[in-house]
Amino acid sequence: MSGLASEPPDTTVLDLLAARYGTGAARREIPPETDGIVRAMPVVLRIERDPLPSRTALLEAAAAAAVAVCLDRRAQPGGDWHETVALWVDGRIRKIARRARGAHWRAVHELPGATVEVGGAQVRALLPGPVDDVPKAVSRLQIGGTELEPDAPGPVPGGTPLILLNPHVEMTVGKAAAQVGHASMILAAARRWPVADESAPRCAVRTPAPDLWDAWCARLGESDSTVVAVRDAGFTEVDPGTVTCLAADGPRATIEQEEYR
């Protein structure tokens, strides 16, 4: 690939995001886009009529696909994707989930991005770009629509990074997909996950019991906190400032499986 070093770079595009979470720099507020261009990452969920993917597998694929774009070598300084991804990461990070099937799903693979499959569920995250200049292969895809029933995902494998969805708020599968994608990015930035030649680390996605969620939220703001949070801007479905996801890796992510549903 042109413009890419053979060794992993010392800095990654997610360092821009880490600066907002106390990693290497003070947390800062993000103003509106200075150039007036609103950018978003299209996150395309493959939802065929039959069989339908499981909700959990689809969300786990969405979390992995979004961070895979950011950890791809092409997104790092000197890479072909860097300017495009950096403009988005350094601004108000928006994602728009759309659903596709059949020929429309195949068409989005003509656009640059990363596809991840988990448990038969597939998601493709595309390079972010202006929301008013979306490729036709993306603009024709529906944003709302098919919902997926909650499922019983089972235990979280040991050592797997964990994303928890807020059990106190209702989110469509598209909204939840965007939120877990943001959570995996913040976790990768805060923990300095390395550039991934093959694929980014996979996160487990679970919805905890309300009391467990509340216990995790109580840790936010502590100087030794190992938990990162997604606070929604409130453009769709939830109120501004709502914590939609919490994420952790390492020992903090190891909790008895019966706590999850």
N, C-alpha and C positions, 0 to 999 in steps of 0.2 A: 504494500500500500504506500502511496506517495506521502512524504512528509512525516513518516513515523520512525521513531528510534527503535532499535532492537531491544533496548533495556527499558524496564518500567520507568516512567518519569518520576522525578522527585515530588512534583506537585500534580494534582489532578483537578479537573474542572469542578469537582465537588468541594474543593477548598473554599470556593466562593460561598457555598451553603454552610460549611462548617463555621465560618466567621459569624454567622447569626446564632450559633448555638454554643458559644463560649469555647470553641476549639481553636486555639491559636489567635484569637482576637475577641474583642468585646462584642457582645450581642448588639445588633443594630436593627433599627426599623427599616422597612423597605418602602421607599416612596413610589408613587406612580411612575410608570415607564418614562424616562427622560425624553425619549424620541417619540413618545405618543403612540407607539406600536404595541398593541396587546398581543402577546404570544401565548401559545398553548401547545402542549404535547398531545397529539391524538393517541388514544389508547384503544385499540380495536379488539373487541371481544368476539371470539368465534362462537356463535350460538346457532347451531343447526337445529332444524325442527326435530330431528330424531337421529341419534339420541341427544338429549339435552346434557350439557356438562353439569357437574356438581358445582354448587355455588362456591364452596370452600376451595376446590381445585382451581376454579377460574380466578378467584381473588389471589391465590398464591401465585398463579402464573402472571397476573397483572403486577403484583409487587416485584417479581423477579424481572419482568420485561422492562419496566420503567427504569430500574437501577442499572440494568444491563446496558442500556443506551449510554448512561452517564459514565460507566466504568469501561466502556469500549475504548480501545487504544485510539481510535479515530476521533474521539471526543476530547482527548487530552491536548495540552499545548503542543502545537506543531501538527496536529492531526487535521484531516479534511473536514471533520465535523465540529472542530473546536469552537469556532466563532459562533456558529448557530446555537450550539448547546450552551455556551457561556453566557450569551445575551439573555437566554431564558432563565438559567440557574441564578443569575445575579439580579433578577427582577422578581416580580410576583409570580411565583411558580404556579401555573395553571395547567390542568389536564382536563381533556374532554374525552369521556369514554363513549365509544360508538359500537354498535353491534354489526356483525357481518356474517354471511353464510355463502356457500357455493362460490360462484364466479366472483362475487364481490370480495370475498375473503382472499381468493387467489390474486385479485388485482392489487390489493394493498401491499403485496410482496414485491411489487415493482418499485416501491418507494423505500428509501433508506430507513432502517430501523432494526429492531431485534425482536425475534419471535421466541417465546418460551412455551413449553408444554409441561403441564403437571397433571398427572392422573387422567390423561386423555383430554384435558381442557387446554385450549390454546389462546394465547393473547399476543398481539404484535403491538409494541410501542414504537411510534414513528418519531423522526426528528421533529422537534418543536418548530413552530413557525407562526406567522401572523394569523390571527383568527379570521380576518377578512380576506385572506388569500389562501384558501385551503384547496389542495389538489382535488380534482373532480372525483377521483377514486375514493376520497374521504368524505367530501361534502355530500355525496349521495347516500351515505350511510345514516341510519337513524340513530339519534342520541338516546331516546327513551324506548320503551317497548317491553320486550320479554323480561319477565322476572323469574328468578330461580328460588325454589323453596329452600329453607334452611336444611342442612344435612348434619349427620353425625360423623365428623371427620376422624375421630379416634385420637390416640395419644400423639404427643409431639415428640419426634425423635430427639434423643439426647444431643445437646450441643447445637441445636437448630435455632437461629435467630427467630424471635417471636414478635408478632404484631397482634395487638388486642384491639378489637373494635368496640366502640362505646355501646354498652347494652342499654343505655338510657335513651338513645335516639334511633329513629327509624331511618334507614338509608336504602335507596334502590341499589341494585347490583352495580349499576354504572357509577353511582356516587361512591359506593364503597370501594370499587376498583381504583378510582382516582385517589382516594384517601390512603389506601394501603401502598399505592405506588409512591406517594409522597413520604409515607413513613419509612419505607425501605431506603429512600434517598437520604433522609435525615440521619438514619442509623448508619448508613455507609459513610456519610460525611463525618459524623461525630466520632466514629470508631476507625476512620481512615482505612476502609476496606481497599485493597489493592486493585489496580487495573486488572481486568479479567480477560485473558486470552480466549477462553472458551465460553464460560458463562459466569454470571454473578452468583453469589451465594443465594440459596433459596430460603425464604422465610416461611414459617408456619403462620397461618392466620386463624385466629380463634375469637369467639365472643365469650368473655368471662361472665361469671355471676356478678351481679351489681356490687356486692360487698367486696369482691376481689378487685374489681375495677376501681372502686373508691379507695381501696388501700394503695393501689399503684399511684393513683392521682395524688395522694397525700405526700408522696415522695418528690413530686415535681418541685423544683426550686431549691431543693437541698443541695449543698455544695458538693456532696459525694454521690449525687443521684446517678444511677446507671440507666435511667429511663428517659427516652426522648418522646416528645409529644407533637402531634399535628393539630394545630389550631386553625380552624377553617375560616376563610375570609367571609363566608356567608353569602356568596353569590347564588347558591342553589341549595334547597332542601333543609339546611340547618341555619341557626342563628350565628351571626358573626362572633368569633371567639370560641365557638364550641370546640372542645377537644374531641376529635373524632376517632383518633387512634393513639395508642401508646406502643412503644417498641423497645426491645432490649435484646442483648445477646449475652453470652457467657452465663455465669451462675444465676443472675437475676431471671433469666428466661426459663429456668428449670423449676417447674411447679407441678404438683400432682395432677395427673390428667383429668381426674374427676372434677376439677375446678372449671373445666371448659365445657361449653355446650355448642 
